[in-house]
Amino acid sequence: MRKKTISIILASVLAVFVVSAALVSYLSNTATMNVEVTSPMSIEFAEVAHGDTIQLAIDNVADSEVSWANELTTSSITGLSTLELGVKLVNNADVNIEDRTLAITLNNSLHNVGCNDITSLTFIDVGASPETTYFEVVQELAGIGLCSSDGITATYNIPINSLGSGQEYKYPVTMTFANVAPATYTASGVVLD
């Protein structure tokens, strides 16, 4: 009788475990969520003739007919020449992007870019408020300590004060080359923390 009682108890306990396991499986269903996180900012380039005045440069770069690209191959220029560009930054985030650095890296087909390859790199800060010092002023970035080079590429680390949430900024930019060897130069940009 003792064996029969132990068998019944074991069978009962086993039945409880089986029912519990079935309930736990049913009660423990999990939910899953997939979230695609994209870049908070996009950076694009365009070759744009600026014109003779600051306002004309701003207007020409802001023109809706300008064709923007992630990668830009410009018309042929020579050493000592100036190239007029537009750089478009779009804040895709739902918050302001503040106190960051825009790193613009230059490469060339000779793999020998230095900070002295560019004698002038200017832009007009279209995001500056009218009451600030930088409103519609041409600002020079070359020769002020923003460039670093490893002998292969040169990177300009440009501080960003603030880019408004969901806003688009189209900056007139000029690059004047030094007396460099003929080569194909490429530029890429990324926002750093």
FENJOMO-V133901 format. One record per residue. D_FIRST is the distance of its C-alpha to the first C-alpha in whole Angstrom. Layout:
BEGIN
D_FIRST
D_FIRST
END
This chain:
BEGIN
0
4
5
5
6
9
10
10
12
14
15
16
18
20
21
22
24
25
27
28
30
31
33
34
36
37
38
40
42
45
49
52
55
58
61
65
67
70
73
75
78
80
83
86
90
93
96
98
102
102
106
108
107
104
103
104
101
99
99
100
96
95
96
94
95
94
92
89
87
84
87
90
93
96
100
102
103
105
105
106
105
103
101
100
96
94
90
88
85
82
80
77
75
74
75
78
79
80
81
81
83
84
84
87
87
90
90
92
93
94
91
93
93
95
95
99
99
99
102
101
98
98
96
97
94
94
91
93
94
98
98
97
99
97
98
100
101
101
99
99
96
97
99
97
94
91
91
90
90
88
91
89
89
90
88
89
87
88
87
85
86
84
83
82
79
80
83
85
88
91
93
96
96
99
99
102
102
103
105
102
102
102
98
95
94
90
89
85
84
81
80
78
76
END
